[in-house]
Amino acid sequence: MRGFLEASGQGLGHMERALALAAGVVVMLLMVLVCAEVLGRSAFNQPIRGTIDMVSQMMAVVAAGGIAWCQSRFGNVRMTIFTNRLGGRARWLAEAFSLAVATWVVLALMRGSYAFFQRAWRGGSDTPELQIPTWIGIGFVTLALALLLARLVIQLLEAVRLANNPTSGSAIFTLTGGSAATAPAREA
C-alpha cells in the first residue's frame, strides 16, 4: 500500500505542477492584458474590447490552477497548530479526520462544478461581449477540483495507514513538504 500511495503521489505531482505552471502563465498574461488596457485607455482613449470577458475566464485558471499543488505542499491553512502538538497515532487520526472533512467538501464542490459545467456545455453559455464559451473556465475549475480530490484521497489513505503504523514514516507527508511527518512519529 505504501509503495502504491507514493507512486500515485509522485504521478499526481507532475499534473499538479503542470496546472500550477499554467496558472502562473495565465497570471502573467493577465498582467499584460491589464497593462495594455490601462495604456490603451489612458494614452489612446481606446479600451481593449472584451477585457472583462477575458479576465473572467482567466480568473478561473488563476484561482483554481495551483490549488492541488498547494495542497501537495501543505501550503494552505490547516489545523497543524493542533496536530503538531500530538504524537503517534493521535496525530495521524487528527490528520485523517481533517483530510476526510476536506475530501468531503471538495467532492461536494466538484460535483456542483461539474453540474455547472454540464449546464454551460449543453446550454451554450457565452460571455456577453466576445461570446467566449463559459464552459472552458468552468471545466478548468472542475478539472482542478478533481486533481485536488485525488491529492486529498492519497493523503487521507496515507494518514490512515500511518494511524495503523505510526512509526513507519511517510514519503507522502515528507516529500511534499508537509509538516505532519519529517521523521517517524512517536507512539501516542
C-alpha positions as CSV (number, residue, x, y, z in Angstrom):
1,M,0.0,0.0,0.0
2,R,2.8,2.4,0.9
3,G,4.5,2.0,-2.5
4,F,1.3,2.5,-4.4
5,L,0.5,5.7,-2.5
6,E,4.0,7.1,-3.0
7,A,3.9,6.3,-6.7
8,S,0.4,7.8,-7.0
9,G,1.5,10.9,-5.2
10,Q,4.5,11.3,-7.5
11,G,2.5,10.8,-10.6
12,L,-0.1,13.3,-9.4
13,G,2.7,15.8,-8.7
14,H,3.5,16.1,-12.4
15,M,-0.1,17.0,-13.2
16,E,-0.3,19.4,-10.2
17,R,2.9,21.2,-11.3
18,A,1.6,21.5,-14.9
19,L,-1.7,23.1,-13.7
20,A,0.2,25.4,-11.4
21,L,2.5,26.4,-14.2
22,A,-0.5,27.1,-16.4
23,A,-2.0,29.3,-13.7
24,G,1.3,31.2,-13.4
25,V,1.5,31.8,-17.2
26,V,-2.1,33.0,-17.1
27,V,-1.3,35.4,-14.3
28,M,1.5,36.9,-16.4
29,L,-0.9,37.1,-19.4
30,L,-3.5,38.7,-17.2
31,M,-0.9,41.4,-16.1
32,V,0.0,42.1,-19.7
33,L,-3.7,42.4,-20.6
34,V,-4.4,44.8,-17.7
35,C,-1.4,46.9,-18.5
36,A,-2.4,47.1,-22.2
37,E,-5.9,48.0,-21.1
38,V,-4.7,50.8,-18.9
39,L,-2.3,52.0,-21.5
40,G,-5.0,51.9,-24.2
41,R,-7.4,53.8,-22.1
42,S,-5.0,56.5,-20.9
43,A,-2.7,57.0,-23.9
44,F,-5.1,56.3,-26.8
45,N,-8.5,56.7,-25.2
46,Q,-9.2,53.2,-26.7
47,P,-10.0,50.3,-24.3
48,I,-9.5,46.7,-25.3
49,R,-12.8,45.2,-26.4
50,G,-13.9,42.4,-24.2
51,T,-11.4,42.8,-21.4
52,I,-14.0,41.8,-18.8
53,D,-14.9,38.7,-20.7
54,M,-11.2,37.7,-21.0
55,V,-10.4,38.5,-17.3
56,S,-13.4,36.5,-16.1
57,Q,-12.2,33.4,-18.0
58,M,-8.6,33.9,-17.0
59,M,-9.5,34.2,-13.3
60,A,-10.9,30.7,-13.2
61,V,-7.5,29.4,-14.2
62,V,-5.7,31.7,-11.8
63,A,-7.9,30.8,-8.9
64,A,-8.0,27.1,-9.3
65,G,-4.8,26.2,-11.1
66,G,-2.5,26.0,-8.2
67,I,-4.8,24.6,-5.5
68,A,-3.8,21.0,-5.8
69,W,-0.1,21.8,-5.9
70,C,-0.6,24.0,-2.8
71,Q,-2.3,21.1,-1.0
72,S,0.5,18.7,-2.0
73,R,2.9,21.1,-0.3
74,F,0.6,21.7,2.7
75,G,0.8,25.4,1.8
76,N,-2.7,26.0,2.9
77,V,-4.1,26.9,6.3
78,R,-4.7,23.7,8.1
79,M,-5.1,22.6,11.7
80,T,-1.3,22.0,12.1
81,I,-1.2,24.1,15.2
82,F,-3.3,21.4,16.8
83,T,-1.9,18.3,15.1
84,N,1.8,19.2,15.5
85,R,1.2,19.0,19.3
86,L,0.0,15.5,19.0
87,G,2.2,12.4,18.6
88,G,1.9,9.0,17.1
89,R,-1.5,7.5,16.4
90,A,-3.4,10.6,17.8
91,R,-1.6,12.8,15.3
92,W,-2.5,10.6,12.3
93,L,-6.1,10.2,13.4
94,A,-6.4,14.0,13.6
95,E,-4.8,14.3,10.2
96,A,-7.1,11.7,8.8
97,F,-10.1,13.5,10.2
98,S,-9.1,16.8,8.8
99,L,-8.3,15.3,5.4
100,A,-11.7,13.4,5.4
101,V,-13.6,16.6,6.0
102,A,-11.6,18.4,3.3
103,T,-12.2,15.4,0.9
104,W,-16.0,15.6,1.6
105,V,-16.1,19.4,1.0
106,V,-14.0,19.2,-2.2
107,L,-16.2,16.3,-3.5
108,A,-19.3,18.4,-3.0
109,L,-17.7,21.4,-4.7
110,M,-16.5,19.3,-7.6
111,R,-20.0,17.7,-8.1
112,G,-21.5,21.2,-8.2
113,S,-18.8,22.5,-10.5
114,Y,-19.4,19.5,-12.8
115,A,-23.1,20.1,-12.9
116,F,-22.5,23.8,-13.7
117,F,-20.1,22.7,-16.4
118,Q,-22.7,20.4,-18.0
119,R,-25.3,23.2,-18.0
120,A,-22.9,25.6,-19.6
121,W,-21.9,22.9,-22.2
122,R,-25.4,22.0,-23.1
123,G,-26.8,25.5,-23.0
124,G,-24.0,27.0,-25.0
125,S,-23.4,29.7,-22.4
126,D,-21.1,32.5,-23.6
127,T,-19.6,35.7,-22.2
128,P,-21.6,38.8,-23.1
129,E,-19.2,40.8,-25.3
130,L,-16.8,38.3,-27.0
131,Q,-19.0,35.2,-26.8
132,I,-16.2,33.1,-25.2
133,P,-17.8,29.8,-24.1
134,T,-18.0,29.8,-20.4
135,W,-17.7,26.0,-20.2
136,I,-13.9,26.4,-20.7
137,G,-13.3,28.2,-17.4
138,I,-15.8,26.1,-15.6
139,G,-14.3,22.9,-17.0
140,F,-10.9,24.0,-15.8
141,V,-12.2,24.6,-12.3
142,T,-13.8,21.1,-12.4
143,L,-10.5,19.6,-13.5
144,A,-8.6,21.4,-10.8
145,L,-11.0,20.2,-8.1
146,A,-10.8,16.7,-9.4
147,L,-7.0,16.9,-9.1
148,L,-7.3,18.3,-5.6
149,L,-9.7,15.5,-4.7
150,A,-7.2,12.9,-5.9
151,R,-4.5,14.5,-3.8
152,L,-6.7,14.6,-0.7
153,V,-7.7,10.9,-1.1
154,I,-4.0,9.9,-1.4
155,Q,-3.1,11.9,1.7
156,L,-6.1,10.6,3.6
157,L,-5.2,7.0,2.8
158,E,-1.6,7.7,3.9
159,A,-2.8,9.2,7.2
160,V,-5.0,6.2,7.8
161,R,-2.0,3.9,7.0
162,L,0.1,5.9,9.5
163,A,-2.6,5.7,12.1
164,N,-2.3,2.0,11.9
165,N,1.5,2.0,12.0
166,P,2.7,5.4,13.3
167,T,6.4,4.6,13.3
168,S,6.7,3.6,9.6
169,G,7.4,7.1,8.3
170,S,5.9,8.7,5.2
171,A,7.2,9.8,1.9
172,I,3.8,11.5,1.1
173,F,4.0,13.8,4.1
174,T,7.8,14.3,3.9
175,L,8.5,14.7,0.2
176,T,5.5,17.0,-0.3
177,G,6.8,19.4,2.3
178,G,4.1,18.7,4.9
179,S,4.8,19.5,8.5
180,A,3.0,16.3,9.5
181,A,6.0,14.0,9.4
182,T,9.6,14.7,8.7
183,A,10.6,11.7,10.7
184,P,8.7,8.7,12.1
185,A,6.3,9.9,14.8
186,R,6.5,8.6,18.4
187,E,3.8,6.3,19.6
188,A,0.9,8.0,21.5
